[in-house]
Amino acid sequence: MTYDRTEQLIRDVFADEAAGAVDPRQVLAGVRGKKPRKSYGLMLTTAAVVVVVAAVATFVVPEVFKRSSATPPVGSERQQEQTAAITPTNVLVIGTDTAGYTDSIVLTQVAADGSVNLVSLPRDSWVSSAGKNVRLNQIYQTAGADALLAAVSDLTGVTVDHYLAVDTAAFRDLANAVGGVEVCLLSATKDDLAGANFPAGKQTISGDAALAFVRQRHNLPNGDLDRIVRLQAFLRSLATKLKGTDLDKLVGAVQGKVTTDPNLDLLGLAQALANAKALHVGTIPIGNIDFQPAGGGGSVIEVDPAQVKQFVTDLPSTPPATGDVPCVN
C-alpha cells in the first residue's frame, strides 16, 4: 500500500470518528505547512503519524508498520522523505558569561551528507559590524543576536540560519548528562579564577571540573587561544558520547540555560551531532594577536575576511577529527 493510500485511509477513518476526535487533515496540513526543520523532516512526519495512530490504532497500525519497515523503491516518496531529512543548516553556538559577553563562538555547519563542521572564531577578533569595526565578543551584548549573526556571515561568507546562546554553566550539565567527557592535558595546570586544577594526561571530567576546563584561560601558554582549543577538544569528546545518550534527557538538562531563535530545534541539532558521518574542527586563520586599534580599548586580533572565507570553504575537505582524545594545553 502506498504512502498516499495510507494517508487517505487515515482521512476516511477520521471522517467517521466522534466530533471531538483529532482531525488528521489539520495535523498533516499543519506539518506540511511548516518549513521543514533543517535536519528533521522525517522526525516531524513521524510525530504526525504517531498522533493519528493513537486515535485509530486498530485500523491503521498494521499499515504504518508495513510502510515503515519495507524498503522503498528508488525514487519513491518515502525515499525522498528520508533524503530530505538531512539538509544543510548553519547554527552559531555562543557561550556567554554572566555579563552577556560571548566568550566562545562556534559556527556549527550541518552538511547535506550528514557531516558536521565546527569553526571557532576567537572572541577578540576585530570585525566589521553595522559599518564599524568592533571586537567580536561585544556584538551580542550590545547589539543583539541578529547583529552577531550578520557580522559572522560577513566574515565567513556563510549564511547563519540559527543561533544558540549557552550559559557556560551548561557545560557542567552536558558533561554530567553523558557520564563525563574524556580530555587530555599536556601538563598540569591551575587557575583559581576558573576553579581549574588539573593533572597532566588523560582524565574524565564532569560537573564543576568540566566547567573549569572550558573556562580557563589564565596560566595557559596562549591564553584565550588555548581555551578555544580546549573547547574544541571538549566538543569532540562530547560528540563521541552522544550516540549512547538519551538526547531528550540531554536537551532537558540544559533547557533553562540556553537561548535560541524561535525556529531552532535543539533535539534536532543534538541528533545531527550524534549521527555526524564526519566531524571537521578548526579555528579561523588569524593575523596579529596584539593589534592596537585606534581609539584604544586594548589589543584585539586581526583577521582577514578573504582568508577566513577560504578556510571555511576548505574545511570540509580536511581530514575529519578521529575518536582519539587530543592532548592540549
LUMMI-821784 format. One record per residue: residue in one letter; x, y, z of N, C-alpha, C in turn. Coordinates in steps of 0.05 Angstrom, whole numbers, plus 5000, padded with zeros to 4 digits. Layout:
N
aXYZXYZXYZ;...
//
This chain:
329
m501749765000500050005000501750255000;t501250444984502850684981502450875004;y504251065007504051265028501551425024;d500951504999498551674994496051515001;r495951254995493551095002493251075032;t495351035046495151025075494151285087;e495151505075494251765084491251795079;q490351695057487451715051485851555070;l486751305077485451145097485151285124;i487251425131487151575156485051785155;r484951925133482952135130480052015130;d479651795117477051665116476151585144;v477951455159477251365186476451605204;f477951815202477352045218474752185211;a473852155187471352265179469052135194;d469451885203467351745217467751755248;e469851875257470351885285468552095299;a468552085325466952275340467852565334;a466052755340466653025333469053135348;g469553025371471853115387474452995380;a474552815361477052685353478852885338;v481452825339483352995325482952955295;d482853175280482553165251485253135238;p485752905225488352855213489053045191;r487053165178487653355157488953605169;q488053685193489353905206492153835215;v492453595225495153505234497053505210;l496253375189498053345166498553615152;a496353775151496654035138498454215155;g498254195181499954355198502854285195;v503454025193506153935189507254015162;r505553975142506554035115506754335110;g505054495125505154775121507554915132;k508854775151511254895163513654855144;k515555045147518155005133519554775147;p520454565134521754335147524154425163;r524354315187526754375202529154265188;k531554385193533854335176534754045176;s534253895198535153625198532953425206;y530353525206528453365219525753335205;g525753345178523253295164522153025171;l523752825172522852555179521752535207;m522952675226522052665253519352795256;l518853025241516253155242514052985230;t514752855208512752675195512052445214;t514052325227513552115246511752205269;a512252455278510652555300507752575292;a507252665268504452695258503152415257;v504652215247503551945245502851835272;v504551895292504051795319501451905330;v500852165325498352285334495952145322;v496152095296493951955282493551675291;v495751525294495651245302494451215329;a494951405347493951395374490851385374;a489651505354486751515353485451285338;v486951175318485750965302487650725300;a488850655322490950455322489950185311;t487550105318486649845310486349815280;f486050035266485650025237488150085221;v489650285230491850385214494550275221;v494950185247497650095256498949895237;p497449685229498749485211499949615186;e498449805175499449925150501950105156;v501850235179504150415186506650245189;f506450025204508749855208509749735181;k507849665164508549545139510149755122;r509150005123510350215107513150285117;s513450305144515950385155518050175154;s517349925153519349705154520149615126;a518549685106519149595078521349765066;t522949655049525049805035523749945011;p523850215010522450364989523850334962;p522350324940523550324914524950584908;v526950574890528350814882526451014871;g526751264881525051484872522451504886;s521851334905519251344919519151594937;e516651664945516351894963517751844990;r517551595000518851535025521851575024;q523051495002525951524999526651814997;q525051974982525552254980525352395007;e523352295023523052405050525452355067;q526552105065528952045081531252205072;t531552255046533752415036533552705045;a531052805046530553075054530853125084;a531152895100531352925129533853065137;i535953065121538453205127538853415106;t538553665114539053885096541054075109;p542554225093544654395104543454605123;t544854655145544054865164546454965178;n546455215186548655335199547655465225;v548755375248547955475274550355605288;l550055845297552155985312551755925342;v553655775353553455695381555355885396;i554156025416555756225431555556165461;g557856165474557956125503558156405516;t556356475533556256735545557156735574;d558356955583559056985611556757125625;t557057175651554957295667554157575657;a555957715644555357985634554157985606;g553857745594552757735567554757745545;y557357765551559357765530559857475521;t560657445496560957185484563857095486;d564356915506567056805510567756605488;s565756455478566256245458564256285435;i565356265411563656295387564456075367;v562455905361563055675344560855665322;l561655685297559855645275559655345270;t557255245274556654955270555154915244;q556454765226555254725199554454425196;v551954375192551054105186550654085156;a552253915143552253895114550153695105;a549453705079547453525068548253235070;d550853175070551752895072551852795101;g550952955120550952875148553552935163;s555553055150557953135164557453405178;v559153455198558853695214561553845215;n561554105212563954275214563654455239;l565654465255565754645278567954855273;v567155105269569055315263569155505286;s571355525300571655705322572555985313;l571456185325572156465319573056595345;p575656675347576556795372574857035380;r574357055406572557265415573657545411;d576357575410577557835407578057915378;s576957765359577257825331576158105325;w577658265309576858535302575258515276;v572658555278570958515255569158755249;s567958745226566158965218563258895226;s561859085238559159045246557659315244;a555559315228553959565224555659795216;g557559745198559159965187561560055203;k562059925226564460005241565859755252;n568359785259569959565269569659535299;v569159295308568759245337569958975344;r570258935370571158675380568758475377;l569258235367567158045361565457985386;n566657955409565157865432563358085444;q563558335434561858545444559158565430;i558958455406556558495389554058385401;y554058145411551658025422550658185446;q552458275463551658415487550558695482;t551758825461550959095456548959135434;a548858945415547158985391545258755387;g545558535401543658305398544658085379;a543057875378543757635363543757685333;d541857835323541757885294544258025284;a545258215300547658355292550058175292;l550157995312552457805313552357615290;l549957515283549657325261550557465234;a549757715231550457865207553457905205;a554757965228557658005228559157745221;v558257525232559457265227559057185198;s556657245187556057185159557957335141;d558357595147560057765131562957665132;l563857575155566557485159567157225145;t565257035148565656765138564556705110;g562756875101561456825075559256615077;v558456545101556456335106553956465117;t551656395106549156495117548456335143;v548256475165547656335190544656325194;d543656075197540756035198539656065226;h541155985246540155985274542356055293;y541556115318543656165339542756015364;l544755945380544355815405546255935425;a545156095444546756215464546756045489;v549055965499549255775521550655905544;d549355905567550755985592553055785596;t555355885602557655705604557255495626;a555455545645554855355666553655095654;a552555115630551254885617553254665611;f555854735608557754535602558054335626;r557554425650557454255673555254045669;d552854135661550653955658550953765634;l552153865613552653695589554453465596;a556653525610558553315618557253115636;n555653215655554253025673552252845658;a550852965638548752815624549952585608;v552452605599553652385584555452215600;g555452255626557152085644560052165644;g560652415637563452515637564652525610;v566452705606567752745580570752705583;e571952545566574852495568576452715555;v578452815569580253015558583152935564;c585053085553587853025558589353285558;l591053325578592653565581595653495578;l597053675565599853635561601453665587;s600453835604601853885630599753965651;a600553935676598754015698598354315697;t595954405706595354685705593354765727;k593455015735591755105756591055395751;d588555465757587555735754585355785774;d585955935795583955975817581556125807;l581856305787579656465777577556285764;a578456085749576555905736575955655753;g577355625775576955385792578255135780;a580355185763581654965749584054855766;n584254595767586554465780586754185768;f588254165747588353915732591153795730;p591353535732593953395728594453365698;a596753285691597353225663596152955655;g595752925629594852665619591852645615;k591052395608588152355603586552335629;q584152445627582452445651579552495642;t577652395657574852435651573752645670;i572552855658571653075674568553105673;s567453205694564553265695564153475716;g561653565719560953755740562654005738;d563554105761565054355762567754335748;a568854095747571454065733571054115703;a568854025692568254075663567954365658;l566554505675566154795672568854935674;a570454865693573154995696574854935672;f574654695661576354625637575754815614;v573254865608572655035585572855335591;r572955405616573155695623575955785626;q577855615633580555705640581955835616;r583156065620584856195600587356305613;h587256355639589656455653591556215658;n594156275659596156075664596355865641;l595355935618595755775594597655915575;p599355775561601355905544600256105524;n597956045512596756215492594156345500;g593656355526591256485536588656395524;d587156585513584456515503584656325479;l586856345463587056155440587255865450;d588555825473588655555484585855475494;r584355665504581655605513579955505490;i580355635467578855545443579555255436;v582055185437582854915431581754715452;r581654805477580354635497577454585491;l576054795484573154765478572854575454;q574554595434574354405412574754115421;a576754075438577253805448574853705464;f573753875480571353805496569053725478;l568553885457566353835439566753575424;r569253525416569853275401569253035419;s570153045444569552815462566652795469;l565253025471562453025477560952885454;a561652955429560352845406560452535405;t562752425414563052135414561252005435;k560452155455558752045476555752065470;l555052225451552252285445550752035435;k552151865420550851635408549551455429;g550651435452549551255472547951405494;t547151655488545851825508542951875501;d541251895521538451975518538452265511;l538052325485538352605476536152785487;d533752675491531652825503532452915531;k533652735546534652805573536853005571;l538552985552540753165548539753455543;v537853475525536653735519535253845543;g533853675558532453765582534453875603;a536853755604538753835624539754125621;v539654225596540654495590538454685582;q536054595583533754755573533655035585;g534155055611533955315624536455485622;k538455385609541055525607541655605578;v539755585560540255655532538155855522;t538956015503537156195489537456155459;t535356115444535556065416533556235400;d533856235374531856355357529456175358;p527056275351524556115354524555855337;n526055845316525855615298527955395301;l529755435320531855235324530754995339;d531254755329530554505342532954405357;l532954425384535254345399535654045397;l533553895398533853605395534953535368;g533953675348534953625321537953675318;l538953895331541753955330543353735345;a542353645367543653435382543853175366;q541653115352541652865336543652895312;a543853135301545753175279548553125288;l549253225312551953185323552352885330;a550352765341550652475349550952305325;n549752375303549752205279551752305257;a553452495264555252605245556952395231;k556952395205558552195190561452275191;a562052525194564852625197564752885212;l566752935228566853185244569453325237;h569153565227571453735220571653965239;v573954015251574254215272576554395265;g576254655268578354845262577855125273;t579955285273579755565281580455745258;i578955955254579456135231582356235232;p583556285209586356395209586356675221;i588456735236588656995249591357125242;g591357395245593857545240595057635266;n595657885268596858005292594957965316;i595957825337594257775360594558005381;d596158205375596458435393596058695378;f594058695360593558935344592159145363;q593159395360592059615377590459795359;p587859775360586159945342586160235352;a585660415333585460695340583160745360;g583660915379581560965399581860805424;g583860635425584460475450582460245453;g582160155477580459925482581859665486;g584559675485586059425488586759295462;s588359085463589158945440586958755429;v586958725403585058545390586558365370;i585158185357586358005338585458085310;e587358125293586758195265585957945250;v583957965233583057745216582557855188;d583257685168582857765140580357615130;p578157755124575757625115576157445091;a577857515073578357345049579557075058;q581457085076582756835086580756675102;v579056805117577056665133575056525115;k574156655095572156535076573456285063;q575956305055577256085042577555845061;f578255915086578555705106575955555110;v573755695113571155575118570355405094;t570955495070570355345046571955085045;d574555095053576354865051576054665074;l574954745096574954575120573654305115;p571454275100570254015096572153815081;s574153915067575953735052578353655069;t578653755093580853675110580153415124;p582253275134581653025149579853065172;p577852905176575952935198577352875225;a576152975246577152915273576552625279;t578452485291578052205297577152175326;g576751935335575751885362577951915383;d580551945373582751975392582452235408;v583152235433583052465450585552625447;p585452875435587853025432588753155458;c591353155462592453275486592953575480;v591953745498592054035494593254175519;n593754435516594754585539592654615561;
//
